[in-house]
């Protein structure tokens, strides 16, 4: 499928730009805007503030032993991991996947 962008997608963008790809997705029936797609990262991160807005009980998080190391070398211990339903696109051109 061809991916195209309309003038509305440029709202708030100063041209020319070299910004990373930022999308809007439906996560657990909640519209999340400004999701950064970083093809160089090997992890999917959901910040606690966004997780709290999903209103999913924290006891559904699975324990994670592996820490994350930031670009600056700082080590962060995740609160846990969770599988979430993610929908990209609009009908009839959409896909739904489970992401951890």
C-alpha positions, 0 to 999 in steps of 0.5 A, a space after each residue: 500500500 502507498 502511504 501518503 500525507 495530506 496538508 493536514 499532516 503538516 499542521 505545526 511542522 516548519 518546512 523544510 524539516 528533518 524531523 523523525 516520523 510521528 504518527 497517531 495510533 489507537 491504543 486500547 481504544 484510546 487515541 494517542 497522538 505524537 507517537 515517535 517512530 524511531 527505527 534505530 531503537 529496539 524497544 517500544 516505550 510507553 511513558 507512565 503518564 500515557 499508561 496512566 491515561 489508559 486506565 489499565 490497572 498497574 497489576 497487569 504489568 509483567 515484571 521485567 528484569 532487564 534495565 534500559 540504558 539511555 543514550 547518555 548512559 543512564 540506566 532506567 528500570 522499567 515498571 514492567 511490560 504489557 501487551 496492548 492492542 494497537 490499530 493503525 490507519 482507518 477502515 478499510 485500510 487499517 491493521 491491528 496488532 498486539 504490541 508489548 
